[in-house]
Protein backbone atom coordinates (compact mmCIF):
# COMPACT_ATOMS: atom_id res chain seq x y z
CA UNK A 1 0.00 0.00 0.00
CA UNK A 2 1.37 3.42 -0.95
CA UNK A 3 1.88 6.09 1.74
CA UNK A 4 -0.68 8.29 -0.01
CA UNK A 5 -3.34 5.64 0.59
CA UNK A 6 -3.28 5.98 4.36
CA UNK A 7 -0.86 8.65 5.58
CA UNK A 8 -2.37 11.92 6.67
CA UNK A 9 -5.97 10.84 7.18
CA UNK A 10 -7.68 13.25 9.52
CA UNK A 11 -8.31 12.42 13.14
CA UNK A 12 -11.69 13.21 14.67
CA UNK A 13 -10.08 15.95 16.77
CA UNK A 14 -8.54 17.66 13.73
CA UNK A 15 -11.79 17.44 11.78
CA UNK A 16 -13.60 19.12 14.67
CA UNK A 17 -10.91 21.80 14.94
CA UNK A 18 -11.04 22.59 11.24
CA UNK A 19 -14.83 22.81 11.25
CA UNK A 20 -14.64 25.27 14.14
CA UNK A 21 -11.91 27.23 12.33
CA UNK A 22 -14.01 27.51 9.19
CA UNK A 23 -17.03 28.66 11.19
CA UNK A 24 -14.97 31.31 12.94
CA UNK A 25 -13.84 32.68 9.57
CA UNK A 26 -17.43 32.57 8.34
CA UNK A 27 -18.59 34.67 11.30
CA UNK A 28 -15.89 37.28 10.65
CA UNK A 29 -15.65 37.87 6.88
CA UNK A 30 -13.18 40.46 5.64
CA UNK A 31 -13.15 42.10 2.22
CA UNK A 32 -10.24 42.17 -0.21
CA UNK A 33 -7.01 43.63 1.21
CA UNK A 34 -8.67 43.97 4.63
CA UNK A 35 -8.10 40.35 5.72
CA UNK A 36 -6.03 41.30 8.78
CA UNK A 37 -7.86 39.13 11.32
CA UNK A 38 -8.02 36.17 8.93
CA UNK A 39 -4.32 36.49 8.19
CA UNK A 40 -3.47 36.47 11.89
CA UNK A 41 -5.68 33.45 12.59
CA UNK A 42 -3.89 31.46 9.87
CA UNK A 43 -0.44 32.68 10.90
CA UNK A 44 -0.98 31.91 14.57
CA UNK A 45 -2.24 28.37 13.97
CA UNK A 46 0.66 27.50 11.69
CA UNK A 47 3.13 28.95 14.19
CA UNK A 48 1.53 26.88 16.95
CA UNK A 49 2.30 23.82 14.83
CA UNK A 50 6.00 24.70 14.91
CA UNK A 51 6.13 26.21 11.43
CA UNK A 52 7.51 29.60 10.40
CA UNK A 53 4.69 31.40 8.55
CA UNK A 54 5.38 34.82 7.11
CA UNK A 55 2.85 37.56 6.43
CA UNK A 56 3.04 38.88 2.86
CA UNK A 57 4.40 42.42 2.33
CA UNK A 58 1.01 44.14 1.97
CA UNK A 59 0.03 42.99 5.47
CA UNK A 60 -2.56 40.42 4.43
CA UNK A 61 -1.85 36.91 3.22
CA UNK A 62 0.55 34.26 4.48
CA UNK A 63 3.25 32.06 2.97
CA UNK A 64 4.60 29.07 4.89
CA UNK A 65 7.13 26.40 3.94
CA UNK A 66 7.02 22.81 5.16
CA UNK A 67 10.25 20.87 4.90
CA UNK A 68 13.70 22.18 3.92
CA UNK A 69 14.39 23.35 0.39
CA UNK A 70 15.65 20.62 -1.92
CA UNK A 71 17.22 21.82 -5.20
CA UNK A 72 16.52 18.43 -6.77
CA UNK A 73 12.81 18.50 -5.86
CA UNK A 74 11.02 21.85 -6.25
CA UNK A 75 8.26 22.60 -3.79
CA UNK A 76 4.63 21.79 -4.49
CA UNK A 77 2.46 24.76 -3.52
CA UNK A 78 -1.10 24.67 -2.17
CA UNK A 79 -3.03 27.91 -2.60
CA UNK A 80 -6.02 29.39 -0.78
CA UNK A 81 -7.77 32.77 -0.95
CA UNK A 82 -8.83 34.71 2.15
CA UNK A 83 -11.31 37.40 1.16
CA UNK A 84 -15.09 37.55 1.48
CA UNK A 85 -17.70 39.41 -0.56
CA UNK A 86 -19.83 42.54 0.01
CA UNK A 87 -22.95 40.36 0.16
CA UNK A 88 -25.39 40.15 3.11
CA UNK A 89 -25.47 36.73 4.79
CA UNK A 90 -29.08 35.55 4.65
CA UNK A 91 -28.62 32.10 6.23
CA UNK A 92 -30.18 31.16 9.55
CA UNK A 93 -27.21 29.31 11.07
CA UNK A 94 -25.26 29.79 14.28
CA UNK A 95 -22.11 30.68 12.33
CA UNK A 96 -23.85 33.37 10.26
CA UNK A 97 -21.75 36.45 9.46
CA UNK A 98 -21.55 39.00 12.28
CA UNK A 99 -20.57 41.77 9.86
CA UNK A 100 -23.44 43.56 8.10
CA UNK A 101 -23.30 43.35 4.33
CA UNK A 102 -20.40 40.89 4.19
CA UNK A 103 -20.30 37.15 3.80
CA UNK A 104 -18.11 34.27 2.71
CA UNK A 105 -20.44 33.67 -0.21
CA UNK A 106 -17.81 32.09 -2.44
CA UNK A 107 -16.34 29.49 -0.08
CA UNK A 108 -12.98 31.12 0.55
CA UNK A 109 -13.36 30.24 4.23
CA UNK A 110 -13.43 26.60 3.11
CA UNK A 111 -10.44 27.04 0.78
CA UNK A 112 -8.44 28.61 3.60
CA UNK A 113 -9.38 25.88 6.07
CA UNK A 114 -8.53 23.12 3.57
CA UNK A 115 -5.02 24.46 2.92
CA UNK A 116 -4.48 25.10 6.63
CA UNK A 117 -5.58 21.55 7.45
CA UNK A 118 -3.36 20.07 4.76
CA UNK A 119 -0.47 22.10 6.12
CA UNK A 120 -1.00 20.81 9.65
CA UNK A 121 -1.13 17.20 8.45
CA UNK A 122 1.90 17.59 6.19
CA UNK A 123 3.87 19.29 8.96
CA UNK A 124 3.32 16.23 11.13
CA UNK A 125 4.46 13.95 8.32
CA UNK A 126 7.56 16.11 7.75
CA UNK A 127 8.51 15.82 11.43
CA UNK A 128 8.23 12.05 11.08
CA UNK A 129 10.44 12.06 7.97
CA UNK A 130 7.57 10.94 5.76
CA UNK A 131 7.21 13.93 3.44
CA UNK A 132 8.84 13.15 0.06
CA UNK A 133 8.82 16.70 -1.29
CA UNK A 134 8.92 20.13 0.37
CA UNK A 135 5.60 21.97 0.36
CA UNK A 136 4.61 25.64 0.38
CA UNK A 137 1.30 26.98 1.65
CA UNK A 138 0.08 30.16 -0.03
CA UNK A 139 -2.80 32.12 1.50
CA UNK A 140 -3.42 35.12 -0.74
CA UNK A 141 -5.55 38.19 -0.31
CA UNK A 142 -8.01 39.84 -2.68
CA UNK A 143 -9.05 37.13 -5.11
CA UNK A 144 -12.39 38.86 -5.61
CA UNK A 145 -10.81 42.02 -7.04
CA UNK A 146 -9.43 42.63 -10.51
CA UNK A 147 -6.72 41.85 -11.51
CA UNK A 148 -6.52 39.89 -8.25
CA UNK A 149 -4.26 39.50 -5.25
CA UNK A 150 -2.43 36.61 -6.88
CA UNK A 151 -0.32 39.17 -8.72
CA UNK A 152 0.81 40.66 -5.39
CA UNK A 153 1.66 37.19 -4.08
CA UNK A 154 3.68 36.33 -7.18
CA UNK A 155 5.51 39.66 -6.91
CA UNK A 156 6.31 38.79 -3.28
CA UNK A 157 8.10 35.64 -4.46
CA UNK A 158 5.66 32.93 -3.36
CA UNK A 159 6.52 30.91 -6.47
CA UNK A 160 10.28 31.01 -5.98
CA UNK A 161 11.45 27.41 -5.81
CA UNK A 162 7.96 26.07 -6.65
CA UNK A 163 7.58 23.46 -9.36
CA UNK A 164 3.81 22.97 -9.25
CA UNK A 165 0.79 24.65 -7.65
CA UNK A 166 -2.64 23.24 -6.80
CA UNK A 167 -5.93 24.75 -5.66
CA UNK A 168 -9.59 23.88 -5.11
CA UNK A 169 -12.74 25.92 -5.56
CA UNK A 170 -16.08 25.14 -3.93
CA UNK A 171 -18.71 23.87 -6.36
CA UNK A 172 -22.31 23.71 -5.01
CA UNK A 173 -23.39 21.67 -8.03
CA UNK A 174 -21.16 18.73 -7.00
CA UNK A 175 -22.00 16.44 -4.11
CA UNK A 176 -19.63 16.38 -1.16
CA UNK A 177 -17.07 13.61 -1.53
CA UNK A 178 -16.51 14.35 -5.21
CA UNK A 179 -14.27 16.63 -7.23
CA UNK A 180 -14.51 17.91 -10.79
CA UNK A 181 -11.44 17.96 -13.03
CA UNK A 182 -10.72 19.28 -16.51
CA UNK A 183 -7.54 19.53 -18.56
CA UNK A 184 -7.03 22.86 -20.30
CA UNK A 185 -9.19 25.93 -19.59
CA UNK A 186 -11.52 25.42 -16.61
CA UNK A 187 -12.51 29.07 -16.05
CA UNK A 188 -12.95 32.12 -18.24
CA UNK A 189 -11.02 35.31 -18.67
CA UNK A 190 -12.87 38.17 -17.02
CA UNK A 191 -12.33 41.90 -17.65
CA UNK A 192 -14.30 45.04 -16.77
CA UNK A 193 -15.56 47.59 -19.27
CA UNK A 194 -16.86 51.09 -18.57
CA UNK A 195 -18.15 53.53 -21.20
CA UNK A 196 -18.80 57.21 -20.51
CA UNK A 197 -20.78 58.99 -23.23
CA UNK A 198 -21.06 62.75 -23.57
CA UNK A 199 -22.69 65.15 -26.03
CA UNK A 200 -25.04 68.14 -26.32
CA UNK A 201 -28.47 67.18 -25.04
CA UNK A 202 -31.72 68.98 -25.60
CA UNK A 203 -35.47 68.71 -25.93
CA UNK A 204 -36.82 65.28 -26.82
CA UNK A 205 -39.00 66.97 -29.48
CA UNK A 206 -35.85 67.79 -31.48
CA UNK A 207 -33.53 64.77 -31.30
CA UNK A 208 -31.99 65.68 -34.67
CA UNK A 209 -30.48 68.78 -33.07
CA UNK A 210 -28.87 66.83 -30.24
CA UNK A 211 -26.62 63.89 -29.59
CA UNK A 212 -29.19 61.36 -28.45
CA UNK A 213 -27.15 59.67 -25.74
CA UNK A 214 -29.94 57.38 -24.59
CA UNK A 215 -30.21 55.94 -28.09
CA UNK A 216 -26.41 55.76 -28.37
CA UNK A 217 -26.17 53.93 -25.05
CA UNK A 218 -28.96 51.55 -26.06
CA UNK A 219 -27.28 50.76 -29.36
CA UNK A 220 -23.93 50.15 -27.68
CA UNK A 221 -25.60 47.90 -25.12
CA UNK A 222 -27.16 45.73 -27.82
CA UNK A 223 -24.99 46.08 -30.91
CA UNK A 224 -21.56 45.76 -29.30
CA UNK A 225 -22.16 42.18 -28.08
CA UNK A 226 -23.85 41.30 -31.38
CA UNK A 227 -21.01 42.75 -33.47
CA UNK A 228 -18.37 40.90 -31.47
CA UNK A 229 -20.20 37.64 -32.11
CA UNK A 230 -19.56 38.22 -35.82
CA UNK A 231 -15.97 39.40 -35.47
CA UNK A 232 -14.44 36.52 -33.51
CA UNK A 233 -14.52 32.74 -33.67
CA UNK A 234 -17.63 31.74 -31.70
CA UNK A 235 -15.62 28.93 -30.10
CA UNK A 236 -13.61 31.57 -28.22
CA UNK A 237 -16.68 32.39 -26.14
CA UNK A 238 -16.06 36.16 -26.16
CA UNK A 239 -19.06 37.88 -24.59
CA UNK A 240 -20.08 41.17 -22.97
CA UNK A 241 -22.78 41.35 -20.30
CA UNK A 242 -23.86 44.72 -18.93
CA UNK A 243 -24.43 45.27 -15.23
CA UNK A 244 -25.21 49.01 -15.16
CA UNK A 245 -26.69 51.52 -17.62
CA UNK A 246 -27.48 55.03 -16.41
CA UNK A 247 -28.62 58.19 -18.17
CA UNK A 248 -31.12 61.00 -17.91
CA UNK A 249 -33.49 62.45 -15.32
CA UNK A 250 -36.68 63.44 -17.20
CA UNK A 251 -38.91 61.94 -19.90
CA UNK A 252 -38.73 64.95 -22.24
CA UNK A 253 -35.04 65.83 -21.89
CA UNK A 254 -32.28 64.22 -23.91
CA UNK A 255 -29.37 64.00 -21.44
CA UNK A 256 -25.80 65.12 -21.91
CA UNK A 257 -24.24 62.14 -20.14
CA UNK A 258 -24.62 58.36 -20.09
CA UNK A 259 -22.64 55.48 -18.55
CA UNK A 260 -22.48 51.74 -19.13
CA UNK A 261 -20.54 49.15 -17.13
CA UNK A 262 -20.19 45.45 -17.70
CA UNK A 263 -17.88 42.48 -17.94
CA UNK A 264 -16.02 40.99 -20.86
CA UNK A 265 -15.55 37.23 -20.63
CA UNK A 266 -13.61 34.92 -22.90
CA UNK A 267 -12.92 31.18 -22.91
CA UNK A 268 -9.76 31.19 -25.01
CA UNK A 269 -6.46 32.77 -24.01
CA UNK A 270 -5.54 33.97 -27.52
CA UNK A 271 -8.89 35.72 -28.02
CA UNK A 272 -8.54 37.32 -24.58
CA UNK A 273 -5.24 38.89 -25.64
CA UNK A 274 -6.93 40.39 -28.73
CA UNK A 275 -10.14 41.50 -27.00
CA UNK A 276 -9.24 45.06 -25.88
CA UNK A 277 -8.26 46.31 -29.35
CA UNK A 278 -11.31 44.73 -30.97
CA UNK A 279 -13.71 46.09 -28.33
CA UNK A 280 -12.28 49.59 -28.70
CA UNK A 281 -12.63 49.45 -32.48
CA UNK A 282 -16.27 48.37 -32.46
CA UNK A 283 -17.25 50.88 -29.76
CA UNK A 284 -15.71 53.76 -31.71
CA UNK A 285 -17.61 52.73 -34.84
CA UNK A 286 -20.99 52.55 -33.09
CA UNK A 287 -20.51 55.76 -31.09
CA UNK A 288 -19.52 57.69 -34.24
CA UNK A 289 -22.87 56.92 -35.88
CA UNK A 290 -24.65 58.83 -33.10
CA UNK A 291 -21.99 61.58 -32.80
CA UNK A 292 -21.35 60.60 -29.19
CA UNK A 293 -18.04 61.23 -27.49
CA UNK A 294 -17.07 58.02 -25.76
CA UNK A 295 -14.45 57.51 -23.08
CA UNK A 296 -13.55 53.83 -22.78
CA UNK A 297 -12.04 52.24 -19.67
CA UNK A 298 -11.05 48.67 -20.32
CA UNK A 299 -9.71 47.08 -17.13
CA UNK A 300 -7.81 43.86 -17.50
CA UNK A 301 -8.99 41.24 -15.03
CA UNK A 302 -7.71 37.68 -15.17
CA UNK A 303 -6.88 35.23 -17.95
CA UNK A 304 -8.50 31.78 -18.01
CA UNK A 305 -7.24 29.14 -15.58
CA UNK A 306 -5.59 26.63 -17.92
CA UNK A 307 -5.06 23.34 -16.08
CA UNK A 308 -1.85 21.53 -16.95
CA UNK A 309 -2.34 17.86 -17.81
CA UNK A 310 0.20 16.33 -15.40
CA UNK A 311 -1.20 18.36 -12.50
CA UNK A 312 -4.74 17.25 -13.33
CA UNK A 313 -3.65 13.62 -13.34
CA UNK A 314 -1.89 14.11 -10.00
CA UNK A 315 -5.16 15.36 -8.49
CA UNK A 316 -7.07 12.52 -10.13
CA UNK A 317 -4.69 9.91 -8.69
CA UNK A 318 -4.71 11.54 -5.25
CA UNK A 319 -8.51 11.59 -5.13
CA UNK A 320 -8.72 8.03 -6.42
CA UNK A 321 -6.37 6.54 -3.83
CA UNK A 322 -8.27 8.24 -1.00
CA UNK A 323 -11.89 8.05 -2.14
CA UNK A 324 -12.04 5.82 -5.22
CA UNK A 325 -12.24 6.48 -8.95
CA UNK A 326 -15.98 7.18 -8.72
CA UNK A 327 -15.21 10.31 -6.66
CA UNK A 328 -13.75 12.06 -9.71
CA UNK A 329 -15.82 13.43 -12.56
CA UNK A 330 -15.17 15.57 -15.58
CA UNK A 331 -16.34 19.16 -15.27
CA UNK A 332 -17.27 21.84 -17.76
CA UNK A 333 -15.49 25.12 -18.36
CA UNK A 334 -17.01 27.95 -16.36
CA UNK A 335 -17.48 31.56 -17.45
CA UNK A 336 -16.42 32.65 -13.98
CA UNK A 337 -13.01 34.25 -13.46
CA UNK A 338 -10.33 33.12 -10.98
CA UNK A 339 -7.00 34.81 -10.32
CA UNK A 340 -5.34 31.41 -9.74
CA UNK A 341 -4.67 31.82 -13.46
CA UNK A 342 -1.83 34.25 -12.73
CA UNK A 343 0.18 31.54 -10.94
CA UNK A 344 -0.18 29.29 -13.98
CA UNK A 345 1.51 31.95 -16.11
CA UNK A 346 4.70 30.99 -14.22
CA UNK A 347 4.45 27.35 -13.09
CA UNK A 348 2.31 24.36 -14.07
CA UNK A 349 -0.66 23.55 -11.89
CA UNK A 350 -4.35 22.82 -11.72
CA UNK A 351 -7.54 23.85 -9.96
CA UNK A 352 -10.14 21.24 -8.96
CA UNK A 353 -13.80 21.83 -8.24
CA UNK A 354 -14.59 20.67 -4.70
CA UNK A 355 -18.07 19.27 -4.15
CA UNK A 356 -19.93 21.04 -1.33
CA UNK A 357 -23.57 19.96 -1.80
CA UNK A 358 -24.91 17.55 0.82
CA UNK A 359 -25.90 14.16 -0.54
CA UNK A 360 -29.61 14.21 -1.33
CA UNK A 361 -29.91 18.01 -1.01
CA UNK A 362 -32.18 19.28 -3.80
CA UNK A 363 -31.96 22.99 -2.94
CA UNK A 364 -30.15 24.86 -5.69
CA UNK A 365 -27.44 27.13 -4.30
CA UNK A 366 -24.96 29.24 -6.18
CA UNK A 367 -21.80 31.15 -5.46
CA UNK A 368 -21.96 34.87 -4.63
CA UNK A 369 -25.44 34.50 -3.11
CA UNK A 370 -26.35 35.37 0.48
CA UNK A 371 -27.67 31.88 1.20
CA UNK A 372 -24.56 30.06 -0.02
CA UNK A 373 -23.34 27.39 2.38
CA UNK A 374 -21.44 24.12 2.23
CA UNK A 375 -21.50 20.62 3.59
CA UNK A 376 -18.51 20.83 5.91
CA UNK A 377 -17.51 17.28 5.04
CA UNK A 378 -15.90 18.96 2.02
CA UNK A 379 -13.13 20.20 4.33
CA UNK A 380 -11.97 16.65 5.06
CA UNK A 381 -12.14 15.78 1.36
CA UNK A 382 -10.06 18.81 0.39
CA UNK A 383 -7.44 18.21 3.10
CA UNK A 384 -7.00 14.54 2.18
CA UNK A 385 -6.90 15.38 -1.53
CA UNK A 386 -4.04 17.85 -1.00
CA UNK A 387 -2.25 15.57 1.45
CA UNK A 388 -2.31 12.65 -0.97
CA UNK A 389 -1.20 14.89 -3.85
CA UNK A 390 1.81 16.09 -1.86
CA UNK A 391 2.76 12.51 -1.01
CA UNK A 392 2.39 11.35 -4.63
CA UNK A 393 4.20 14.27 -6.24
Secondary structure, DSSP 8 states (H G I E B T S, - for coil): --HHHHTT---HHHHHHHHHHHHHHHHT---TT--HHHHHHHHHHHHHTT---EE-TTSS-EEEEES---TTS-EEEEEEE---BS------STT--SSTT-B--SSHHHHHHHHHHHHHHHHHHHHTT--SS-EEEEEES-TTSSS-THHHHHHTTTTTTEEEEEEEEEEEEEETT-EEE-SEE-S-EEEEEEEEEE---EEGGGGGGS--HHHHHHHHHHHHHHHHHTTS-GGG--EEEEEEEEE-SSTTEE-SEEEEEEEEEES-HHHHHHHHHHHHHHHHHHHHHTT-EEEEEEEEEE---EE-HHHHHHHHHHHHHHH-GGGEEE----S---GGGGGGGTSEEEEEEEEEE-TT------TTSTT----THHHHHHHHHHHHHHHH-
